[in-house]
Each structure stands twice: as structure tokens, then as C-alpha cells.
Amino acid sequence: MALICPLCLARIEPKDLICFCMLHDFRSDPEHPHAGCSLCREKEALDVGTFVSHVGCKSPNPFTERLGPARTPSSSTHSELESEGHSEDEPPINPDGETLGDQGLRVSHWELAMLSRAAKLHANRREMWFPYPLLQAVSAPRDLSDIGSRRIKLVGAREVGKTTLASLALQSGSYRDDGAAGFSVRSFVYATPSTGGGSPEEPFLEALHLTNVFDGSPTTTQQRLRPTLIRTKSVRAAFLSLPQPAAGSPAGRSKWGFKQFVINTAQAHRKPYVAAVIFYDFAGEESEAAINYLTHAQHNQFADVIAVAIDATDIDCFRIQAPPPKPNSLKAAVRQLQSVQAGPRTRVCLIVTHMDSIRDRAADSSPTVPKEWPKNPEEARRLLCDWLNTSSSGSTPDRALASELTARRVPSFLLWVENLSGAENIARARGLVNWLNWCFEGGLPIGQ
């Protein structure tokens, strides 16, 4: 099968891959080097099983500075175990947890144990490792699940909420509390090393920490909502397992299209997952300044969905004063929508975050704020354009965005988070299921 690296998006061949297993020491089959461990059936799992690295990948291991010197592909065979380097008693990566930031925050996650074992078995490999199902999700999604996967590129200004949204999409509770009970979600997270100061592994550890927090680990809101560090890209993959219908309740009675489609198309042979969603989240500075053009163009062609995000509190008619350093997300959104070059199968949508900041406005306030947000993307777009067109100044980006949305009929979705600042870490994304319903079942393409 044709292979695509899920991290750098390069087209690769099986010979470009190195594998290891969390449970067994094994040597790759020269005829099928990407097939994984033949001693167990755990390659379909995430935290145990087969992990893969792409030789020459441009997405490095976040701990690369702790590893041995880089080794060129010609200097060794891919299948040999490279055990030189750190001793077993002094692993370069602590499998039990790493320290994040000046406050000494302890971060524990199964990916640290995985990277620690990878450093022991392949000490001179500097590329990032990822689970075998992620390779399937981007290269052969129908082998992973019956409805495949969706690769979603998230773009938007700083502090618009992309990272929070993607992190909450990795939690089973976000689906359960949004009307899709029963899904079990497993996740994988990666962030490129920092180039803006600090330890190179800090963005990666922050991404793991944020995942832990929304999964119920105790911490503070301030610790979990730090903006994405400068010039970093993160990859967050959610793997959804088949929901179990409640006793006496036929599966076909599902009230939302995505879940019903999953259940109706799941076959008796039980593929390992029913769906996978991979979020590619770029730092806001790149959306604001339009830098890294080639990388963005590559992701635009690769993505199934390009989601341009704006912050509802930036809409002029609501008169919500933003903190001084916070950029206006509408300006970046107009620029992104105008520059998008969608591929043959790529669709573009607009997602509006922080709707919770305006939903409790007084009923007699202007403009009208409905008690329930429309789920239909066309109705949401019309409501959003009504708000944007009531701007008090024609020079604001509000009217420019409204014009772009109307001319291209961009499907729009209203999202918000509940209990983000609660003492108990049970924050949940709302509107997520409705948006994924569109991502998986089609919508209005733009640019036609």
C-alpha cells in the first residue's frame, strides 16, 4: 500500500520505516518492514504494540538533544537494534515522568515510556515514533475502520482555542456529554520541538500535560491553558472505539448522524476502531503572519478538512473588550479563507469558539442571541453573518469576513466549552459532535 508519514506528510515506502514493539524484542521482516511485531496482535493498540518511525522524517523526537548522534540511513541497517548510548540505569527519557517548566510540574504519560524504550532499542534514531494505527489512519484508513479517518487542519489566530478544542476531542466525555454516549477514545499527541526558547521538549510535555488535565488529572486552569509556543505544530489523534448500545435500545435510534453511520457501517469482524480523527494544529503566529507557506500548502493538499477558527468575543457588535496582547482572530480568518487552495477532496469550514462568552447575554441585548445555537451549518453561517454585518464601522474585519463567508457559502459551526474553569477537571467541548458529523458525512465544498 502507498504510505504517508502522519507527522511530516511525506510519501514513503516500507523500506523507509523502522518498527519496535512495546512487548517484545523483534526484528522487522525484510519483505514487510512495516508489518510490525509478528509475536503479538497488539500492533493495533496505542500504548502497547508496534511503533513506527520514518527514516529522515522532518518531525524530530522532542528529546533529540538527549539522544546519541544522528546516524545516516546508509550507516546501518534499519532492523538492527542500536543499543549503544545511555545505559539502562540512566535512560535519556524517564519512562515514569518528566519535569515541565520552572515550577517543576511532573508530567506522566504512556508516550514517555514508549519513547524511553525507543531510545534504548534505537539510540541513534532522532525521528519521532508514532503508533502503527496512526500510519494506517493516514495511509490505509479503511483497514483501520469502516468509515476511515479525517485529517483536519486547524488554523486561526493566537488564543482562539484551537488547542483546547483538539485536546477535548481526545476525551470520551466530550462525546458522551454532547449526545454521543458510548464511545471509548484512545489518543496520541505530538508537538514539534520549540524554536522560541526554553527546552526543545517543552511543547511536547505541555501537550501531554493538557491531555492529562482534561482526562481528570488535578491542576490549575492557568497551567493547562498556556498558548502554543512560537513556531510549533502539534498533531493530536483520537481513535474511537465502537460504542455499545444501551440494553433494550436499538443502535439505529441514534439521534446524530455520525454515530448512527458508525454503528450501521460497523461490520461483524470488528475492525480495531470505528473512526479516527487527526488534528493538525499550527501556532497562531503562523496564521497571523502567513509564514511557512510551503508547509501550509502541503497540509492544505493533505487535509480532508481545513477548519478556520475565530473567537466569538472578537465580533464587534458584542462589545467585548479583548486583553491588549490578544490579536483579532477575524483578520487572520479572512486572510486564511482567501489563501486556501483546497484539493479535490478537501473541504473548508469556519468554526466559532468561545460561544459560551456570549450565550448568557441579556435577552433584550443587541444583537439577538438565540437560546439555542443552530446546528445546521447554513443556518449558523447566516446567524454569524447577521452579527458581523451589524458592525458599527465598515472598516472592521467583521464585514470583510461576512462578505467572504457569504460569497463562498462557507459552512460554519458554533462551538463552546463548559466548565473550563471548574475546580473539577470535567471541561467538555459542546458542538463538537455536530461538527464531526459534518466532517465525516460531507458538507458544502467551497471554491466550486
C-alpha positions in Angstrom: 0.0 0.0 0.0 1.1 3.6 -0.5 2.3 5.0 2.7 2.2 8.6 4.1 4.1 9.7 7.2 1.4 11.1 9.5 3.8 13.6 11.0 5.7 15.2 8.1 3.2 14.1 5.4 6.0 12.7 3.1 5.2 9.9 0.8 7.3 7.0 1.9 8.0 3.3 1.1 8.0 0.4 3.5 11.8 0.4 3.4 11.8 3.8 5.0 10.3 2.6 8.2 11.7 1.2 11.4 9.5 -0.6 13.9 9.7 -1.8 17.5 7.2 -3.4 19.9 6.5 -2.4 23.5 6.1 -6.0 24.5 8.7 -8.0 22.5 12.1 -7.6 21.0 11.8 -8.4 17.4 13.5 -7.8 14.0 11.4 -6.4 11.2 10.6 -8.8 8.3 12.8 -7.6 5.3 9.9 -8.4 3.0 7.3 -6.4 5.0 9.2 -4.0 7.2 6.1 -2.0 8.1 4.1 -5.0 9.2 5.0 -4.7 12.9 5.6 -7.4 15.5 4.7 -10.9 14.5 4.8 -12.2 18.1 1.6 -10.5 19.2 -1.6 -8.9 18.0 -1.1 -5.7 19.9 0.1 -3.6 17.0 -3.5 -2.2 16.7 -3.3 -0.8 20.2 -1.8 2.6 21.0 0.1 2.4 24.3 1.3 -1.2 23.7 2.1 -2.8 20.4 4.0 -1.7 17.4 5.5 1.8 17.0 6.9 3.2 13.8 9.5 5.8 12.8 10.1 7.2 9.3 13.8 7.5 8.5 14.6 11.1 7.6 11.3 12.4 9.0 11.3 16.2 9.4 9.3 15.8 12.7 12.0 15.1 15.2 11.8 13.4 18.6 11.2 16.2 21.1 14.1 14.7 23.2 16.5 14.6 20.3 19.2 16.6 22.2 19.4 13.9 24.8 19.9 11.1 22.2 23.1 10.0 20.5 24.5 11.5 17.3 22.3 11.1 14.2 23.1 8.1 12.0 22.5 8.3 8.3 20.4 5.5 6.7 23.4 4.1 4.9 25.4 3.7 8.0 23.3 0.9 9.4 20.5 -1.5 8.6 17.1 -0.4 9.7 16.4 -3.6 11.5 19.4 -3.7 13.8 19.0 -2.8 17.5 21.0 0.2 18.3 21.7 -0.2 22.0 24.7 2.0 22.4 24.3 5.3 24.1 22.8 5.8 27.5 23.0 2.9 29.9 19.9 1.1 31.1 20.2 2.6 34.5 20.3 6.1 33.1 17.7 6.4 30.4 17.7 9.6 28.4 14.0 9.8 28.8 12.4 9.0 32.1 9.6 6.4 31.5 7.9 7.3 34.8 7.6 11.1 34.0 9.4 14.2 33.1 9.6 17.7 34.6 7.9 20.6 32.9 8.7 24.3 33.4 10.4 26.2 36.2 7.7 25.1 38.7 8.8 21.5 38.4 5.4 20.2 37.2 5.6 16.4 36.9 4.2 15.0 33.6 3.5 11.3 33.3 2.2 9.7 30.2 2.5 6.4 28.3 4.2 8.1 25.4 7.2 8.9 27.7 7.5 5.2 28.4 7.3 4.4 24.7 10.0 7.0 23.8 12.2 5.7 26.6 12.0 2.2 25.2 12.6 3.5 21.7 15.7 5.3 22.9 17.0 2.1 24.4 16.4 0.0 21.3 17.3 2.6 18.7 19.5 5.0 20.5 20.7 6.9 17.4 17.3 7.5 15.8 16.3 11.1 16.1 13.0 10.9 14.3 9.7 10.8 16.2 7.9 7.5 16.8 4.2 7.0 16.4 1.7 4.1 16.8 1.0 1.8 13.9 -2.7 2.7 13.8 -1.7 6.3 13.0 0.2 5.1 10.0 -3.0 3.2 9.0 -5.2 6.2 9.6 -3.4 8.3 7.0 -2.2 5.6 4.6 -5.0 2.9 4.6 -7.9 4.3 6.7 -10.3 1.6 5.5 -8.0 -1.0 7.1 -8.3 0.8 10.4 -12.1 1.3 10.4 -15.1 1.0 8.1 -15.6 4.7 7.8 -12.0 5.6 7.7 -10.4 8.7 9.2 -10.5 12.5 8.8 -7.4 14.7 8.7 -8.3 18.1 10.0 -6.1 21.2 9.7 -6.8 23.8 12.4 -5.8 27.4 11.6 -6.5 30.6 13.4 -5.0 33.4 15.5 -3.3 33.0 18.9 -5.6 32.2 21.8 -8.6 31.4 19.6 -9.0 28.0 21.3 -7.7 25.5 18.7 -5.5 23.6 21.1 -8.2 23.4 23.8 -10.7 22.1 21.2 -8.4 19.5 19.8 -7.4 18.4 23.3 -11.0 18.0 24.4 -11.7 16.0 21.2 -9.4 13.3 22.7 -11.7 12.8 25.7 -14.6 10.3 25.8 -16.6 12.6 28.0 -16.7 15.3 25.2 -18.7 12.8 23.1 -20.8 11.5 25.9 -21.9 14.9 27.2 -22.5 16.1 23.6 -25.1 13.5 22.8 -22.9 10.5 21.7 -22.6 8.2 24.7 -20.7 5.0 24.5 -17.5 6.0 22.6 -14.2 4.9 24.0 -11.4 7.2 22.8 -7.7 6.5 22.8 -5.3 9.2 21.8 -1.8 10.1 20.6 -0.2 13.5 20.9 2.9 15.1 19.3 4.3 18.6 19.2 7.4 19.8 17.4 10.3 21.0 19.5 10.3 24.6 20.4 12.3 27.1 18.4 11.4 30.1 20.6 13.4 29.5 23.7 13.1 27.0 26.5 13.7 23.3 26.4 13.0 21.7 23.0 10.7 19.1 24.6 8.6 21.7 26.4 5.8 22.0 23.8 5.5 18.2 23.7 5.3 17.9 27.5 2.8 20.7 27.6 0.7 18.8 25.1 0.8 15.7 27.2 0.0 17.6 30.3 -3.0 19.2 28.7 -4.3 15.8 27.6 -3.8 14.6 31.2 -5.6 17.6 32.6 -8.7 17.2 30.5 -8.7 13.5 31.3 -9.1 14.3 35.0 -5.6 14.9 36.5 -5.7 17.7 39.1 -4.1 21.0 38.2 -5.0 24.7 37.7 -6.6 26.4 34.8 -3.6 28.6 34.3 -1.3 25.6 34.0 -3.4 24.0 31.3 -4.2 26.9 29.1 -0.8 28.2 28.0 -0.7 29.4 24.4 1.0 27.2 21.8 4.7 28.1 21.8 6.1 30.0 18.9 6.6 28.1 15.6 5.3 24.8 16.8 2.9 22.4 15.2 1.0 19.7 17.1 -0.6 16.5 16.0 -3.5 15.1 18.1 -5.1 11.9 17.0 -8.3 10.5 18.5 -9.2 6.8 17.8 -12.8 6.0 18.5 -13.9 2.5 19.5 -17.3 1.1 18.8 -20.0 2.4 21.2 -22.1 -0.2 23.0 -25.9 0.5 22.7 -27.8 0.5 25.9 -29.8 -2.6 26.7 -33.2 -2.6 25.0 -32.2 0.4 22.9 -31.7 -0.4 19.2 -28.5 1.1 17.8 -30.4 2.5 14.9 -32.2 5.0 17.1 -29.2 7.3 17.4 -30.1 10.9 17.2 -27.0 12.1 15.5 -25.7 11.2 12.0 -22.1 10.5 12.8 -22.8 7.9 15.5 -25.6 6.3 13.5 -23.3 6.0 10.5 -20.6 4.4 12.6 -23.0 1.8 14.0 -24.7 1.0 10.8 -21.4 0.5 8.9 -19.5 -1.4 11.6 -19.2 -5.0 10.4 -19.1 -8.2 12.5 -15.4 -8.7 12.0 -14.8 -5.7 14.4 -12.0 -3.7 12.9 -9.9 -2.2 15.7 -11.5 1.3 15.6 -14.7 2.7 14.1 -13.1 6.1 13.2 -10.0 8.2 13.6 -9.7 12.0 13.7 -6.3 13.6 13.3 -5.9 17.3 14.2 -3.0 19.3 12.8 -2.8 22.4 14.9 -0.5 25.3 13.9 0.7 28.0 16.2 -1.4 31.2 15.8 1.6 33.3 14.8 1.8 31.4 11.6 -1.9 32.1 10.8 -1.5 35.8 11.6 1.8 36.4 9.7 1.2 33.8 6.8 4.7 32.4 7.3 5.8 28.8 6.5 3.9 29.0 3.2 5.2 25.7 1.8 4.3 23.8 4.9 0.8 25.2 4.9 0.3 24.4 1.2 1.4 20.8 1.8 -1.1 20.4 4.7 -3.9 22.1 2.6 -3.5 19.4 -0.1 -3.3 16.6 2.5 -6.2 17.6 4.8 -9.7 16.3 4.4 -11.0 19.4 6.3 -9.5 22.8 6.8 -11.1 24.5 9.8 -10.5 28.2 10.1 -11.2 29.3 13.7 -12.4 32.6 15.1 -13.1 33.8 18.6 -16.8 34.9 19.1 -15.7 37.6 21.5 -13.8 39.4 18.6 -17.2 40.1 16.9 -17.5 43.8 17.1 -21.3 44.0 17.8 -20.9 42.2 21.2 -18.6 45.0 22.5 -16.4 42.6 24.5 -13.0 44.1 25.2 -10.1 41.8 24.5 -6.9 41.8 26.6 -4.2 44.1 25.0 -1.9 41.4 23.6 -4.7 39.3 22.1 -4.9 39.6 18.3 -8.1 39.9 16.4 -9.0 36.5 15.1 -11.3 37.8 12.4 -8.4 39.4 10.5 -6.4 36.1 10.4 -9.6 34.2 9.3 -10.2 36.5 6.3 -6.5 36.0 5.3 -6.8 32.2 5.7 -10.0 31.9 3.8 -8.7 34.0 0.9 -5.5 32.0 0.7 -6.9 28.5 0.9 -6.2 26.3 -2.1 -8.4 23.3 -1.4 -7.6 20.0 -3.0 -10.0 17.7 -4.9 -11.4 16.2 -1.7 -10.6 19.0 0.8 -13.4 21.0 2.3 -13.2 24.2 4.3 -15.3 25.4 7.2 -15.4 28.1 9.8 -15.6 27.2 13.5 -16.5 29.9 16.0 -15.1 29.2 19.5 -15.9 30.8 22.9 -19.6 30.9 22.2 -20.0 30.4 26.0 -18.8 34.0 26.4 -21.9 35.4 24.6 -24.6 32.8 25.3 -25.6 34.3 28.6 -26.2 37.8 27.3 -29.5 39.5 28.3 -32.4 38.7 26.0 -33.0 42.4 25.2 -29.4 43.0 24.2 -28.5 43.8 20.6 -27.9 41.8 18.5 -30.3 39.0 19.2 -28.7 36.0 20.8 -30.8 32.8 20.5 -31.3 30.5 23.4 -30.1 27.5 21.3 -27.4 27.7 18.7 -28.3 26.4 15.2 -26.7 23.1 14.3 -27.2 23.4 10.6 -24.0 24.9 9.1 -26.0 27.1 6.7 -28.2 28.5 9.5 -25.2 29.1 11.7 -23.4 30.9 8.8 -26.5 33.2 8.3 -26.7 34.0 12.0 -23.0 34.7 12.2 -23.1 37.0 9.1 -26.0 38.9 10.7 -23.8 39.6 13.7 -20.8 40.5 11.6 -22.8 42.9 9.4 -24.1 44.9 12.3 -20.6 46.2 13.0 -20.6 49.9 13.8 -17.7 50.5 11.4 -17.3 49.4 7.8 -13.6 49.3 8.2 -13.6 46.5 10.7 -12.7 42.9 9.6 -16.3 41.9 10.6 -17.8 42.9 7.3 -14.9 41.5 5.3 -15.4 38.2 6.9 -19.1 38.3 6.4 -18.6 39.0 2.7 -16.1 36.1 2.4 -18.5 33.7 4.2 -21.4 34.7 2.1 -19.7 34.7 -1.3 -18.2 31.3 -0.8 -21.0 29.8 1.3 -18.6 28.6 3.9 -20.2 26.1 6.3 -20.0 27.4 9.9 -20.1 25.7 13.3 -20.6 27.2 16.7 -18.6 25.6 19.5 -18.0 26.3 23.2 -16.6 24.7 26.3 -18.4 24.1 29.6 -16.8 24.1 33.0 -13.4 25.1 31.7 -12.5 26.9 34.9 -14.2 24.4 37.2 -12.4 23.0 40.3 -13.0 19.5 39.0 -11.4 18.9 35.6 -14.5 17.9 33.7 -14.4 20.5 30.9 -16.3 19.4 27.8 -16.5 20.7 24.3 -20.0 21.4 23.0 -20.9 21.4 19.4 -18.0 19.0 18.7 -20.2 16.1 17.7 -22.2 18.3 15.3 -19.1 19.5 13.7 -17.6 16.0 13.3 -20.9 14.8 11.9 -20.3 17.2 9.0 -16.6 16.3 8.7 -17.5 12.6 8.3 -20.7 12.8 6.3 -20.0 15.6 3.9 -20.9 19.3 3.6 -20.8 22.1 1.2 -17.4 22.4 -0.6 -16.2 25.9 -1.4 -14.3 27.1 -4.4 -16.8 25.5 -6.9 
